[in-house]
Amino acid sequence: MSDAASPRGLSSARARDLLAQVGPNMVPEQRPRLAARIAAKLWAPVPWMLEITIALEVALGKWLEAAVVAVVLAFNAGLSLVQEGRAQAAVGLLRRAPPGAQGPGGTASLSGTATGGPGHRPRRNSSRILLYTSGRSTLG
């Protein structure tokens, strides 16, 4: 039997078989330690260029320039960590959403604003995440 879904989706029997074979369709909830996350932000081509620039500026005795580049590098890593934390919070809210809350055509907004047609009423929660579903909004 093919794993391709028909236009109406998998049959209940096939869905049970796949669930038994491969488990639920979920992203694992692993969160690396803070030190590993910071190291990951500094281990990429653009941070490498900035790190090399810092080393060259120090070698040339230009301490102020090295400090400015170091501040830019630290700010970039910090901002990236904050955004990653917000994204993880959004994923956590989506995981706890009731079944069907993120239905077809629904959109999520991290900014707290979104556009929708008639019948779309955004509701804001403490994490500023809105979920829009067809004709109604639900907290995410």
PLY file of the C-alpha trace (Angstrom):
ply
format ascii 1.0
element vertex 140
property float x
property float y
property float z
element edge 139
property int vertex1
property int vertex2
end_header
0.00 0.00 0.00
1.26 3.48 -0.85
1.98 6.03 1.87
0.50 8.78 -0.30
-2.70 10.23 1.10
-5.83 10.40 -1.00
-7.48 13.79 -1.48
-9.60 12.92 1.58
-6.59 11.82 3.68
-5.46 8.51 5.11
-7.96 5.92 6.19
-8.29 5.39 9.93
-6.77 1.92 9.63
-3.75 3.22 7.68
-3.30 6.07 10.15
-3.29 3.57 13.06
-0.75 1.40 11.21
1.55 4.36 10.58
1.19 5.53 14.18
2.19 2.07 15.40
5.14 1.86 12.94
6.71 5.33 13.22
5.02 6.98 16.20
3.26 10.32 16.39
4.03 13.11 13.93
5.73 15.39 16.45
8.90 17.41 16.71
10.99 16.23 19.67
11.02 18.63 22.61
14.76 18.99 23.03
16.30 22.26 24.09
20.08 22.48 24.19
21.82 24.12 27.12
22.42 27.87 27.01
26.17 27.47 26.48
25.57 25.22 23.45
23.04 27.69 22.03
25.47 30.60 22.43
28.28 28.59 20.82
25.98 27.76 17.89
25.36 31.49 17.33
29.11 32.10 17.12
29.86 29.09 14.88
28.92 30.27 11.38
30.61 32.13 8.51
29.47 35.66 9.40
30.47 35.42 13.08
33.78 33.88 11.95
34.46 36.97 9.84
33.71 39.22 12.80
35.88 37.10 15.10
38.76 37.29 12.61
38.22 41.05 12.41
38.43 41.29 16.20
41.67 39.27 16.21
43.20 41.46 13.46
42.17 44.67 15.21
43.75 43.44 18.46
46.93 42.40 16.60
47.13 45.90 15.10
46.60 47.49 18.50
43.23 48.99 17.59
41.46 48.15 20.84
38.49 50.47 20.39
37.66 49.05 16.94
38.02 45.50 18.28
35.67 46.34 21.16
33.08 47.83 18.79
33.11 44.72 16.58
32.91 42.51 19.70
29.86 44.46 20.90
28.21 44.03 17.49
28.95 40.29 17.58
27.58 39.94 21.12
24.47 42.00 20.28
23.78 39.83 17.22
24.14 36.62 19.24
21.95 37.99 22.04
19.23 39.15 19.68
19.28 35.79 17.94
18.88 33.99 21.29
15.90 36.19 22.19
14.21 35.52 18.85
14.88 31.81 19.19
13.30 31.88 22.65
10.21 33.59 21.27
9.95 31.01 18.50
10.25 28.19 21.04
7.48 29.80 23.10
5.26 29.96 20.01
5.90 26.29 19.26
5.07 25.44 22.87
1.76 27.28 22.61
0.93 25.55 19.34
1.67 22.17 20.93
-0.81 22.91 23.71
-3.49 24.23 21.33
-6.63 22.12 21.16
-6.91 19.81 18.15
-8.12 21.67 15.09
-7.10 25.10 16.41
-4.46 25.46 13.69
-6.74 24.27 10.91
-6.37 24.72 7.16
-5.83 28.31 6.15
-5.05 29.44 9.68
-2.11 31.77 10.24
-0.08 32.69 13.28
1.42 36.08 14.00
4.20 36.73 16.48
3.87 40.49 16.12
0.42 40.61 17.68
-1.10 41.95 14.49
-2.48 40.19 11.49
-4.88 40.82 8.70
-8.04 38.91 8.18
-11.29 39.22 6.35
-14.73 39.61 7.83
-15.29 37.37 10.81
-11.63 37.36 11.86
-11.37 38.70 15.39
-7.86 38.59 16.79
-7.43 37.80 20.46
-4.20 38.58 22.24
-2.62 36.44 24.95
0.34 37.12 27.22
2.86 35.84 24.66
1.46 38.04 21.86
0.69 35.09 19.62
-2.47 35.01 17.59
-3.91 32.06 15.77
-6.39 32.67 13.02
-8.61 29.91 11.79
-11.37 29.98 9.21
-13.77 32.62 10.48
-12.78 32.55 14.15
-9.67 33.11 16.18
-8.40 30.98 19.02
-5.71 31.57 21.56
-2.50 29.75 20.77
0 1
1 2
2 3
3 4
4 5
5 6
6 7
7 8
8 9
9 10
10 11
11 12
12 13
13 14
14 15
15 16
16 17
17 18
18 19
19 20
20 21
21 22
22 23
23 24
24 25
25 26
26 27
27 28
28 29
29 30
30 31
31 32
32 33
33 34
34 35
35 36
36 37
37 38
38 39
39 40
40 41
41 42
42 43
43 44
44 45
45 46
46 47
47 48
48 49
49 50
50 51
51 52
52 53
53 54
54 55
55 56
56 57
57 58
58 59
59 60
60 61
61 62
62 63
63 64
64 65
65 66
66 67
67 68
68 69
69 70
70 71
71 72
72 73
73 74
74 75
75 76
76 77
77 78
78 79
79 80
80 81
81 82
82 83
83 84
84 85
85 86
86 87
87 88
88 89
89 90
90 91
91 92
92 93
93 94
94 95
95 96
96 97
97 98
98 99
99 100
100 101
101 102
102 103
103 104
104 105
105 106
106 107
107 108
108 109
109 110
110 111
111 112
112 113
113 114
114 115
115 116
116 117
117 118
118 119
119 120
120 121
121 122
122 123
123 124
124 125
125 126
126 127
127 128
128 129
129 130
130 131
131 132
132 133
133 134
134 135
135 136
136 137
137 138
138 139
